[in-house]
Amino acid sequence: MSERNGPGITESHIRAFTATLAIVDEALCEFERWASGHAAKGDMYEEVNDLTPRKRKNLLGGIHAVRESIRNLRDHLGLKPERSSVSHMIWVKCAGYWESLVELESPYLKRYGSLPPDLARKLDAQVTRINRQFRRLSTLVRARESFARTKERDK
């Protein structure tokens, strides 16, 4: 137990507070992007930012209030902020979706009914290509990380 955290507060408590408040703050970051007018748009995913200027302003004020409460708790308990590497987050997300992509292959789709063999081969080829390209994204962020470390070491 750390003296700065007060009597009765264990390291397990501190980890619980740190993890939960980091997740809440991560959500606040996303809300903040939306309140600033951001809306993601891809080919199969689109966010429609329907927040009015008044809602955006109110949301930013609410975010500020939550963050102030988080800061107070962080300071009171002596919490250290979580730091997340973007390259690691990309790798984790890629790894998390590999299974979903694999399950689009025809053997897994049989649970919804069989596909005609020619269509199954064509779809499998396209899904395999997407999965390979998606996995490559995680390799790219790892490769850059290694390259940056090697470059730094060579200085």
HUKANOR-V889961 format. One record per backbone hydrogen bond with DSSP energy under -0.5 kcal/mol. NH is the residue of the N-H (numbers start at 1). CO is the residue of the C=O. E is the energy in kcal/mol with one decimal. If there is no record, write none. Layout:
NH & CO & E
NH & CO & E
This chain:
5 & 2 & -1.1
6 & 3 & -1.2
9 & 6 & -1.3
10 & 8 & -0.7
14 & 10 & -2.2
15 & 11 & -2.6
16 & 12 & -2.2
17 & 13 & -2.8
18 & 14 & -3.0
19 & 15 & -2.8
20 & 16 & -2.3
21 & 17 & -2.7
22 & 18 & -2.0
23 & 19 & -2.0
24 & 20 & -2.4
25 & 21 & -2.5
26 & 22 & -2.2
27 & 23 & -2.0
28 & 24 & -2.1
29 & 25 & -2.0
30 & 26 & -1.7
31 & 27 & -2.7
32 & 28 & -2.6
33 & 29 & -1.9
34 & 30 & -2.0
35 & 31 & -2.8
36 & 32 & -1.3
37 & 34 & -1.8
38 & 33 & -2.4
42 & 45 & -3.6
47 & 40 & -3.2
49 & 47 & -0.7
50 & 48 & -1.4
56 & 52 & -2.8
57 & 53 & -2.3
58 & 54 & -2.6
59 & 55 & -2.9
60 & 56 & -2.6
61 & 57 & -2.0
62 & 58 & -2.5
63 & 59 & -2.8
64 & 60 & -2.3
65 & 61 & -2.0
66 & 62 & -2.4
67 & 63 & -2.8
68 & 64 & -2.2
69 & 65 & -2.0
70 & 66 & -2.6
71 & 67 & -3.0
72 & 68 & -2.3
73 & 69 & -2.3
74 & 70 & -3.2
75 & 71 & -3.0
76 & 72 & -2.5
77 & 73 & -2.6
78 & 74 & -1.1
79 & 74 & -2.4
85 & 83 & -0.5
89 & 85 & -2.4
90 & 86 & -2.5
91 & 87 & -2.2
92 & 88 & -2.7
93 & 89 & -2.5
94 & 90 & -2.6
95 & 91 & -2.6
96 & 92 & -2.2
97 & 93 & -1.4
97 & 94 & -0.6
98 & 94 & -1.1
99 & 95 & -0.6
101 & 97 & -2.2
102 & 98 & -2.6
103 & 99 & -2.1
104 & 101 & -1.7
105 & 102 & -2.2
108 & 105 & -1.3
109 & 105 & -1.5
110 & 106 & -0.8
111 & 108 & -1.1
112 & 109 & -2.4
113 & 110 & -1.5
120 & 116 & -2.8
121 & 117 & -2.3
122 & 118 & -2.0
123 & 119 & -3.0
124 & 120 & -2.8
125 & 121 & -2.1
126 & 122 & -1.9
127 & 123 & -3.0
128 & 124 & -2.9
129 & 125 & -2.0
130 & 126 & -2.4
131 & 127 & -2.8
132 & 128 & -2.6
133 & 129 & -2.7
134 & 130 & -2.9
135 & 131 & -2.7
136 & 132 & -1.9
137 & 133 & -1.2
137 & 134 & -0.5
138 & 134 & -0.9
139 & 135 & -1.5
140 & 136 & -2.7
141 & 137 & -1.9
142 & 138 & -1.7
143 & 139 & -3.2
144 & 140 & -2.3
145 & 141 & -1.5
146 & 142 & -2.4
147 & 143 & -3.0
148 & 144 & -2.9
149 & 145 & -2.4
150 & 146 & -2.7
151 & 147 & -2.8
152 & 148 & -2.5
153 & 149 & -2.4
154 & 150 & -2.0
155 & 151 & -0.6
155 & 152 & -0.9
